[in-house]
Amino acid sequence: MSQTVTPGTVDMKRSSGTTIDIQDLSIEYQTGSKTIRALEPISMQIKAGEFVSVVGPSGCGKSTLLKAVAGLIRPSSGSVQVGGSTVTKPHSDLGIVFQNPLLMDWRTIISNVLLQAEMRDIPKEEAVAKAKALLAQVGLGGFENHRPHELSGGMQQRVGICRALLHEPPLIIMDEPFGALDALTREQMCYDLQSLWIERRPTVLFITHSIAEATLLSDRVIVLSGRPGRILAEFQLNRERPRRFDDEDDPEVDRVSREIRRLLAVKNSA
């Protein structure tokens, strides 16, 4: 288990983040003779360097939204712009973290992180220095030459996050990255991610089922309805950072958490 890291432990250039502008986005899937509407027309704007979480019931279109921002699926209508450019195909100026870290078991930990450098022709000496610094920051210093199967699930997910950050992307998209972890490991992973974000300030679009994770990490939480997903509410969280889970008695956190639960309970019982 890594220790919580304070900001400023690694001397790396900060990412300035990028903007996301989603206008009247709707997405439909065709399955046989059926048309499934995953997302109703939704619009949202995310500022450069903002950490935004999206919560909602299973099947509400959270992952579909993320894929549209990454350019992995095309809108049925509406548009997605990242950094002022319309997304029409998969784009590479971002980092992606999934629930499964998707590590290559035949590669060492550091070579898994360095996969980004190989794909992007980053000079090896520079990439190795960044990879070692990132691994140290999440408590994996000394594990560089281990194989993925020698690490716990939480440690493997830290490797996946380091890989996503290696090229210092202005945008990180994360699809329930801690969903498969036990409660204590999830808590530590949230602290690790918070420290990394404070250090670099990329824009983060974070998909989660956990209200506690969303209120800890986010500048803003967006709540989606059941399928077809539509925006039910947005909540701004103005607390100072770093934050801790034992701040849950904070009036702002309590109010937002209660309101999100109320919205989702009403919609799920309908």
LINTAPE-V843956 format. One record per pair of residues at least 4 apart in sequence whose ideal C-beta (glycine too) atoms are under 8 Angstrom apart, sorted by the first residue. I is the first residue (numbers start at 1). J is the second residue. If there is no record, write none. Layout:
[[I:J] [I:J]]
This chain:
[[1:139] [1:154] [1:184] [1:185] [1:188] [2:138] [2:139] [2:140] [2:158] [2:188] [2:192] [3:139] [4:188] [4:191] [4:192] [4:195] [5:9] [5:137] [5:138] [5:139] [5:192] [5:195] [6:195] [6:242] [7:195] [7:198] [7:199] [7:242] [8:199] [9:136] [9:137] [9:199] [10:133] [10:134] [10:136] [10:137] [10:199] [11:133] [12:130] [12:133] [12:168] [12:199] [12:200] [13:168] [14:199] [14:200] [14:201] [15:168] [15:169] [15:170] [15:200] [15:201] [15:202] [16:48] [16:49] [16:170] [16:201] [17:47] [17:48] [17:49] [17:50] [17:170] [17:171] [17:201] [17:202] [17:203] [18:48] [18:82] [18:83] [18:93] [18:170] [18:171] [18:202] [18:203] [19:45] [19:46] [19:47] [19:48] [19:81] [19:82] [19:83] [19:84] [19:203] [20:44] [20:45] [20:46] [20:69] [20:80] [20:81] [20:82] [20:171] [20:203] [20:205] [21:45] [21:46] [21:80] [21:81] [21:82] [21:84] [22:42] [22:43] [22:44] [22:45] [22:65] [22:68] [22:69] [22:78] [22:79] [22:80] [22:81] [23:43] [23:78] [23:79] [23:80] [23:81] [24:41] [24:42] [24:43] [24:77] [24:78] [24:79] [25:39] [25:41] [25:42] [25:43] [25:65] [25:68] [25:75] [25:77] [25:78] [25:79] [25:80] [26:37] [26:39] [26:40] [26:41] [26:42] [26:75] [26:76] [26:77] [26:78] [26:228] [27:37] [27:38] [27:39] [27:61] [27:64] [27:68] [27:73] [27:75] [27:76] [28:35] [28:36] [28:37] [28:38] [28:76] [29:35] [29:36] [29:38] [30:34] [30:35] [30:36] [31:36] [36:227] [37:227] [37:228] [38:61] [38:64] [38:227] [38:228] [38:229] [39:61] [39:64] [39:65] [39:68] [39:228] [39:229] [39:230] [40:228] [40:229] [40:230] [41:77] [41:78] [41:230] [42:65] [42:224] [42:229] [42:230] [42:231] [43:78] [43:231] [44:222] [44:231] [44:234] [46:50] [46:52] [46:203] [46:205] [46:220] [47:203] [48:170] [48:203] [49:201] [49:202] [49:203] [50:203] [50:204] [50:219] [50:220] [51:197] [51:203] [51:204] [51:206] [51:217] [51:218] [51:219] [51:220] [52:203] [52:204] [52:205] [52:206] [52:218] [52:219] [52:220] [52:221] [52:222] [53:206] [53:207] [53:208] [53:213] [53:214] [53:217] [53:218] [53:220] [53:221] [53:222] [54:62] [54:65] [54:66] [54:205] [54:206] [54:207] [54:208] [54:221] [54:222] [54:223] [54:224] [55:62] [55:208] [55:209] [55:210] [55:211] [55:214] [55:221] [55:222] [55:223] [55:224] [55:260] [55:264] [56:60] [56:61] [56:62] [56:223] [56:224] [56:225] [56:226] [56:229] [56:264] [57:224] [57:225] [57:226] [57:264] [57:267] [57:268] [58:209] [59:226] [59:227] [60:224] [60:225] [60:226] [60:227] [60:229] [61:65] [61:224] [61:227] [61:228] [61:229] [62:66] [62:175] [62:207] [62:224] [62:229] [63:67] [63:175] [63:176] [63:207] [64:68] [64:73] [64:229] [65:69] [65:207] [65:224] [65:229] [66:70] [66:173] [66:175] [66:205] [66:207] [67:72] [67:73] [68:72] [68:73] [68:74] [68:75] [68:80] [68:87] [69:80] [69:82] [69:87] [69:171] [69:173] [69:205] [70:87] [70:90] [70:91] [70:94] [70:96] [70:173] [71:80] [71:87] [71:88] [71:89] [71:90] [71:91] [72:90] [74:88] [75:79] [75:80] [79:86] [79:87] [80:86] [80:87] [81:85] [81:86] [81:87] [82:87] [82:91] [82:93] [82:94] [82:171] [83:93] [83:170] [83:171] [87:91] [92:120] [93:169] [93:170] [93:171] [94:169] [94:170] [94:171] [94:172] [94:173] [95:163] [95:164] [95:165] [95:167] [95:169] [95:171] [95:172] [95:173] [95:202] [96:164] [96:172] [96:173] [96:174] [96:175] [97:101] [97:157] [97:160] [97:161] [97:164] [97:172] [97:173] [97:174] [97:175] [97:177] [98:102] [98:160] [98:175] [98:176] [98:177] [99:175] [99:176] [99:177] [99:178] [99:179] [99:180] [100:180] [101:148] [101:156] [101:157] [101:159] [101:160] [102:160] [103:107] [103:112] [103:148] [103:156] [103:159] [103:160] [104:112] [104:115] [104:148] [105:147] [105:148] [105:149] [106:147] [107:111] [107:112] [107:115] [107:147] [107:148] [108:112] [108:144] [108:145] [108:146] [108:147] [109:113] [109:135] [109:140] [109:143] [109:144] [109:145] [109:146] [109:147] [109:148] [109:151] [109:159] [110:114] [110:128] [110:131] [110:132] [110:135] [110:144] [110:145] [111:115] [112:148] [112:159] [112:163] [113:131] [113:134] [113:135] [113:159] [113:162] [113:163] [113:166] [114:118] [114:124] [114:127] [114:128] [114:131] [114:166] [115:119] [115:163] [116:120] [116:122] [116:127] [116:163] [116:164] [116:166] [116:167] [117:121] [117:122] [117:123] [117:124] [117:127] [117:131] [117:166] [117:167] [120:167] [122:126] [122:127] [122:166] [122:167] [123:127] [124:128] [125:129] [126:130] [127:131] [127:166] [128:132] [129:133] [130:134] [130:166] [131:135] [131:144] [131:162] [131:166] [132:136] [132:141] [132:144] [133:137] [134:138] [134:162] [134:165] [134:166] [134:196] [135:140] [135:141] [135:143] [135:144] [135:158] [135:159] [135:162] [136:140] [136:141] [137:192] [137:195] [137:196] [137:199] [138:158] [138:161] [138:162] [138:192] [138:196] [139:158] [139:192] [140:144] [140:155] [140:158] [140:159] [140:162] [143:151] [143:155] [146:150] [146:151] [147:151] [148:156] [148:159] [151:155] [151:156] [151:159] [152:156] [152:185] [153:157] [153:180] [153:181] [153:185] [154:158] [154:181] [154:182] [154:185] [154:188] [154:189] [155:159] [156:160] [157:161] [157:177] [157:178] [157:181] [157:189] [158:162] [158:189] [158:192] [159:163] [160:164] [160:177] [161:165] [161:177] [161:192] [161:193] [161:196] [162:166] [164:169] [164:172] [165:169] [165:172] [165:196] [165:200] [165:202] [168:200] [168:202] [169:202] [170:202] [170:203] [171:202] [171:203] [171:204] [171:205] [172:202] [172:203] [172:204] [172:205] [173:204] [173:205] [173:206] [173:207] [174:204] [174:205] [174:206] [174:207] [175:207] [176:207] [176:208] [176:209] [177:189] [177:193] [177:206] [178:185] [178:186] [178:189] [178:190] [178:208] [178:210] [178:213] [179:208] [179:209] [181:185] [181:186] [181:189] [182:186] [183:187] [184:188] [185:189] [186:190] [186:210] [186:213] [187:191] [187:245] [188:192] [189:193] [190:194] [190:213] [190:216] [190:217] [190:245] [191:195] [191:242] [191:244] [192:196] [193:197] [193:217] [194:198] [194:216] [194:217] [194:241] [194:242] [194:243] [195:199] [195:242] [196:200] [197:201] [197:202] [197:204] [197:217] [198:241] [198:242] [204:217] [206:213] [206:214] [206:217] [206:218] [208:213] [208:214] [210:214] [211:215] [211:257] [211:260] [211:261] [212:216] [212:245] [212:248] [212:257] [213:217] [214:218] [214:221] [214:260] [215:221] [215:237] [215:248] [215:253] [215:256] [215:257] [216:243] [216:244] [216:245] [216:247] [217:243] [218:237] [219:236] [219:237] [220:234] [220:235] [220:236] [220:237] [221:234] [221:235] [221:237] [221:256] [221:260] [222:231] [222:233] [222:234] [223:231] [223:232] [223:233] [223:234] [223:235] [223:260] [223:263] [223:264] [224:229] [224:230] [224:231] [224:232] [225:229] [225:230] [225:231] [225:232] [225:267] [226:267] [226:268] [226:270] [232:263] [232:267] [233:259] [233:260] [233:263] [235:256] [235:259] [235:260] [237:252] [237:253] [237:256] [238:252] [239:243] [239:247] [239:250] [239:252] [239:253] [243:247] [247:253] [248:253] [248:254] [248:257] [249:253] [249:254] [250:254] [251:255] [252:256] [253:257] [254:258] [255:259] [256:260] [257:261] [258:262] [259:263] [260:264] [261:265] [262:266] [263:267] [264:268] [265:269] [266:270]]
